[in-house]
Amino acid sequence: MEFTTIRGDLGAPLEDVAQEAVDATAATYARTPGVDVAATLREHLRGRGIDTTDATVEQLAEAIRAGREVRLGRHDGSVDPHP
């Protein structure tokens, strides 16, 4: 999986920030199963200053929809990864 920063320092390792976006997306999907997971994930990534390929977004979105645990880095606890 390939991630790039779209603005300066993220304040944490890139993988940890990406993990927060994945966890936030998974939490949203758990509360609202009809949500567009790929669009939500891309929004969370970009909101945190990260960009990635469409293929990576789709791969992560599929894992979230399937209920698989996605582990890219460590989350800081601001999002419960298992709501």
GROMACS elastic network, one bead per residue, 0.5 to 0.9 nm:
[ bonds ]
;  ai    aj funct       b0    kb
    1    52     6  0.81196   500
    1    53     6  0.84050   500
    1    55     6  0.86615   500
    1    56     6  0.58085   500
    1    59     6  0.88967   500
    2    51     6  0.86509   500
    2    52     6  0.59349   500
    2    53     6  0.69957   500
    2    56     6  0.70077   500
    3    14     6  0.77032   500
    3    15     6  0.82405   500
    3    18     6  0.81640   500
    3    50     6  0.65376   500
    3    51     6  0.58075   500
    3    53     6  0.76694   500
    3    56     6  0.85710   500
    4    14     6  0.80755   500
    4    49     6  0.84578   500
    4    50     6  0.56582   500
    4    51     6  0.52861   500
    4    52     6  0.62310   500
    5     8     6  0.71100   500
    5     9     6  0.81553   500
    5    10     6  0.77779   500
    5    14     6  0.77563   500
    5    46     6  0.88418   500
    5    48     6  0.88598   500
    5    49     6  0.56538   500
    5    51     6  0.61292   500
    5    52     6  0.87547   500
    6    46     6  0.77514   500
    6    48     6  0.89601   500
    6    49     6  0.51803   500
    6    50     6  0.55836   500
    6    51     6  0.63286   500
    7    10     6  0.76586   500
    7    49     6  0.56158   500
    7    50     6  0.78214   500
    8    11     6  0.89559   500
    8    49     6  0.80137   500
    9    12     6  0.78534   500
    9    49     6  0.88151   500
   10    13     6  0.72131   500
   10    14     6  0.70038   500
   10    17     6  0.74437   500
   10    48     6  0.74530   500
   10    49     6  0.68915   500
   10    50     6  0.86545   500
   11    14     6  0.86912   500
   11    17     6  0.85592   500
   12    15     6  0.83307   500
   12    16     6  0.65298   500
   12    17     6  0.64595   500
   13    16     6  0.53027   500
   13    17     6  0.64549   500
   13    18     6  0.87322   500
   13    73     6  0.81899   500
   14    17     6  0.52151   500
   14    18     6  0.61578   500
   14    19     6  0.85664   500
   14    50     6  0.79708   500
   14    73     6  0.82144   500
   15    19     6  0.60507   500
   15    20     6  0.87169   500
   15    72     6  0.54763   500
   15    74     6  0.74683   500
   16    20     6  0.64083   500
   16    21     6  0.88705   500
   16    72     6  0.68544   500
   16    75     6  0.56373   500
   16    76     6  0.78496   500
   17    20     6  0.51370   500
   17    21     6  0.65817   500
   17    22     6  0.88683   500
   17    45     6  0.80988   500
   17    48     6  0.69670   500
   17    49     6  0.87393   500
   17    50     6  0.81943   500
   17    73     6  0.77204   500
   17    74     6  0.81171   500
   17    75     6  0.72173   500
   17    76     6  0.87522   500
   18    21     6  0.50863   500
   18    22     6  0.63187   500
   18    23     6  0.86585   500
   18    44     6  0.86241   500
   18    45     6  0.63987   500
   18    48     6  0.79448   500
   18    50     6  0.73065   500
   18    72     6  0.69635   500
   18    73     6  0.73744   500
   18    75     6  0.86230   500
   19    22     6  0.50180   500
   19    23     6  0.60559   500
   19    24     6  0.84814   500
   19    70     6  0.79334   500
   19    71     6  0.68378   500
   19    72     6  0.54909   500
   19    73     6  0.54799   500
   19    74     6  0.63219   500
   19    75     6  0.57835   500
   20    23     6  0.50761   500
   20    24     6  0.60437   500
   20    25     6  0.85057   500
   20    44     6  0.84157   500
   20    45     6  0.85485   500
   20    48     6  0.87993   500
   20    73     6  0.85138   500
   20    74     6  0.78462   500
   20    75     6  0.53086   500
   20    76     6  0.74629   500
   20    77     6  0.85204   500
   20    78     6  0.79064   500
   20    79     6  0.69276   500
   20    81     6  0.85881   500
   21    24     6  0.51359   500
   21    25     6  0.61220   500
   21    26     6  0.85921   500
   21    41     6  0.64864   500
   21    42     6  0.84236   500
   21    43     6  0.85440   500
   21    44     6  0.50261   500
   21    45     6  0.54226   500
   21    46     6  0.89084   500
   21    47     6  0.86387   500
   21    48     6  0.75022   500
   22    25     6  0.50922   500
   22    26     6  0.61107   500
   22    27     6  0.85874   500
   22    41     6  0.64808   500
   22    44     6  0.77661   500
   22    45     6  0.80208   500
   22    60     6  0.77525   500
   22    61     6  0.85886   500
   22    64     6  0.80077   500
   22    70     6  0.74118   500
   22    71     6  0.87504   500
   22    72     6  0.86558   500
   22    81     6  0.85254   500
   23    26     6  0.50522   500
   23    27     6  0.61233   500
   23    28     6  0.85829   500
   23    70     6  0.83081   500
   23    75     6  0.78715   500
   23    79     6  0.63962   500
   23    80     6  0.71068   500
   23    82     6  0.82138   500
   24    27     6  0.51163   500
   24    28     6  0.62041   500
   24    29     6  0.86341   500
   24    40     6  0.89805   500
   24    41     6  0.80815   500
   24    44     6  0.73356   500
   24    78     6  0.89703   500
   24    79     6  0.59722   500
   24    80     6  0.77966   500
   24    81     6  0.72267   500
   25    28     6  0.50508   500
   25    29     6  0.61224   500
   25    30     6  0.85823   500
   25    37     6  0.68669   500
   25    38     6  0.87749   500
   25    40     6  0.61836   500
   25    41     6  0.54751   500
   25    44     6  0.71163   500
   25    61     6  0.86512   500
   25    64     6  0.79432   500
   26    29     6  0.50291   500
   26    30     6  0.61125   500
   26    31     6  0.87205   500
   26    37     6  0.81341   500
   26    41     6  0.85948   500
   26    61     6  0.88018   500
   26    64     6  0.58740   500
   26    65     6  0.80234   500
   26    67     6  0.83546   500
   26    81     6  0.69779   500
   26    82     6  0.81072   500
   26    83     6  0.86615   500
   27    30     6  0.50967   500
   27    31     6  0.64188   500
   27    32     6  0.85635   500
   27    79     6  0.77603   500
   27    80     6  0.71602   500
   27    81     6  0.63882   500
   27    82     6  0.69882   500
   27    83     6  0.59923   500
   28    31     6  0.52540   500
   28    32     6  0.58891   500
   28    33     6  0.78969   500
   28    35     6  0.77053   500
   28    37     6  0.85083   500
   28    40     6  0.83037   500
   29    34     6  0.73912   500
   29    35     6  0.61740   500
   29    36     6  0.83064   500
   29    37     6  0.67504   500
   29    40     6  0.88488   500
   29    64     6  0.79470   500
   29    65     6  0.76462   500
   30    33     6  0.59078   500
   30    82     6  0.86588   500
   30    83     6  0.71692   500
   31    83     6  0.82346   500
   32    35     6  0.57611   500
   33    36     6  0.84887   500
   33    37     6  0.87108   500
   33    65     6  0.85738   500
   34    37     6  0.84163   500
   35    38     6  0.88646   500
   35    39     6  0.85171   500
   35    40     6  0.74993   500
   36    39     6  0.54955   500
   36    40     6  0.60856   500
   36    41     6  0.85664   500
   36    61     6  0.89575   500
   37    40     6  0.50701   500
   37    41     6  0.59619   500
   37    42     6  0.85241   500
   37    58     6  0.87847   500
   37    61     6  0.56195   500
   37    62     6  0.82688   500
   37    64     6  0.77202   500
   37    65     6  0.73777   500
   38    41     6  0.51271   500
   38    42     6  0.61500   500
   38    43     6  0.85657   500
   38    54     6  0.88315   500
   38    57     6  0.59896   500
   38    58     6  0.61332   500
   38    60     6  0.79474   500
   38    61     6  0.52160   500
   38    62     6  0.83031   500
   39    42     6  0.51460   500
   39    43     6  0.61335   500
   39    44     6  0.86555   500
   39    57     6  0.85235   500
   39    61     6  0.88877   500
   40    43     6  0.50509   500
   40    44     6  0.62011   500
   40    45     6  0.86050   500
   41    44     6  0.50797   500
   41    45     6  0.60887   500
   41    46     6  0.85391   500
   41    57     6  0.70477   500
   41    60     6  0.83200   500
   41    61     6  0.71706   500
   42    45     6  0.50702   500
   42    46     6  0.60385   500
   42    47     6  0.83463   500
   42    50     6  0.86710   500
   42    51     6  0.77047   500
   42    52     6  0.82369   500
   42    54     6  0.89299   500
   42    57     6  0.67908   500
   43    46     6  0.52433   500
   43    47     6  0.59072   500
   43    48     6  0.85816   500
   44    47     6  0.50624   500
   44    48     6  0.63551   500
   44    49     6  0.88191   500
   44    50     6  0.85959   500
   45    48     6  0.52271   500
   45    49     6  0.64058   500
   45    50     6  0.50241   500
   45    51     6  0.64494   500
   45    52     6  0.83119   500
   46    51     6  0.59208   500
   46    52     6  0.89735   500
   47    50     6  0.74001   500
   52    55     6  0.82849   500
   52    56     6  0.64769   500
   52    57     6  0.70087   500
   53    56     6  0.52575   500
   53    57     6  0.64192   500
   53    58     6  0.87083   500
   54    57     6  0.50783   500
   54    58     6  0.61163   500
   54    59     6  0.85484   500
   55    58     6  0.51309   500
   55    59     6  0.60881   500
   55    60     6  0.86093   500
   56    59     6  0.50477   500
   56    60     6  0.61209   500
   56    61     6  0.83910   500
   57    60     6  0.52419   500
   57    61     6  0.59161   500
   57    62     6  0.85052   500
   58    62     6  0.60078   500
   58    63     6  0.85915   500
   59    62     6  0.52758   500
   59    63     6  0.64324   500
   59    64     6  0.88188   500
   60    63     6  0.51326   500
   60    64     6  0.62513   500
   60    65     6  0.86730   500
   60    70     6  0.74000   500
   61    64     6  0.50597   500
   61    65     6  0.61181   500
   61    66     6  0.85284   500
   62    65     6  0.51028   500
   62    66     6  0.60850   500
   62    67     6  0.86140   500
   62    68     6  0.87192   500
   63    66     6  0.50642   500
   63    67     6  0.62305   500
   63    68     6  0.51983   500
   63    69     6  0.72626   500
   63    70     6  0.69231   500
   64    67     6  0.51194   500
   64    68     6  0.59242   500
   64    69     6  0.72820   500
   64    70     6  0.73433   500
   65    68     6  0.77144   500
   66    69     6  0.89997   500
   67    70     6  0.89400   500
   71    74     6  0.76377   500
   74    77     6  0.88176   500
   75    78     6  0.74536   500
   75    79     6  0.76692   500
   75    81     6  0.85073   500
   76    79     6  0.76912   500
   77    80     6  0.64615   500
   77    81     6  0.83475   500
   79    82     6  0.87591   500
   79    83     6  0.87508   500
   80    83     6  0.57050   500
